[in-house]
Amino acid sequence: MRITIITVCYNRKATIGKAIKSVLKQNYHDVEYIIIDGNSTDGTKEIIESYGDRISQYVSEPDKGMYDAINKGVKLATGDVIGLMHSDDEFYDENAIRRIAARFEYEPNLDGVYGDGVYVSNDKEERLIRDRIGGIFSLKKVKSGWLPLHPTVYLKKSIIDKHGLYNLDFKIASDTEFLLRYIYKHKINMGYINAYIVKMRMGGMSTSIKRAFEVLYEDYKIYRFHGLAAFAVVFLKKTIALRQYLVQL
């Protein structure tokens, strides 16, 4: 089973090397690694290019934002299963992709899998800030504000071909719409991996405090778009997140 991993980036010189290394250190043998760069100007491109032919496909050109770049990567992907490695993040350990592949091989009827992740501070200490335990999937949880952690979600290419790419009408929370479309609207068969998959750094687009209100507004529009009680669900979603932070205090 081939696993495609897509990294998209723009001016991420400080973190892109760690993201790439964490993919290349995976001990699973059949990985296709695609990097889509938005024509960076800060030295990011030079770091990517230093890894040469260890990267399966590499594109550097202007794009319409992160989700447009992800869509480009998905269109290039040839793997049986597709997932993301954001440029600020790393795999939790060297066995992450092996665990993902093993779950698909053990339960071939699954359309997708997800696992756990941690948020850490964006400094040398990498202090634990937030613990994201996915838990067993249920639609009841989705209606109450829960969603799997996006960078831990791996989907079969065939199911993405069927249900479509990221919606570019949403600029900062299109991952929420994507997940809702797949697991709530189309009710794809998801499996939970009870293990940490990713380590995420605070300060990326989805975790930036200054953009928190933009995320809230887009989340509201997305949940309303999918016919859910938007105000209540967004409130519950943020309550869940707050509890995850408070656990670390």
Secondary structure, DSSP 8 states (H G I E B T S, - for coil): --EEEEEEESS-TTTHHHHHHHHHT---S-EEEEEEE---SSSHHHHHHTTGGGSSEEEE---SSHHHHHHHHHHH--SSEEEE--TT-EESSTTHHHHHHHHHHHSTT-SEEEEEEEEE-SSTT--EEEEE---S--HHHHHTT----GGG-EEEHHHHHHH----TT-SS-HHHHHHHIIIIIS---EEEEEEEEEEEETTSTTT-GGGHHHHHHHHHHHHHHTTS-HHHHHHHHHHHHHHHHHTT-
